């Protein structure tokens, strides 16, 4: 996923009822809210990663199918 870790809420955010705030990151973001292991996995040469904001990565025999979600 191309989401950041949770961002600290302001008092205004809390008053508006917002419970979580995150950023949508660029396609090439080094680190995401998924963590270092998931980020390292998806950057491997033999791993296929889908497109869009919510992405799936796959490795092995059915990697391309897995990357399509």
Secondary structure, DSSP 4 states (H G I P E B T S, - for coil): --BPPPPPPPHHHHHTT------BPPTT-S--TT-HHHHHHHTSTTEEE--SSS--EEESTTHHHHHT-
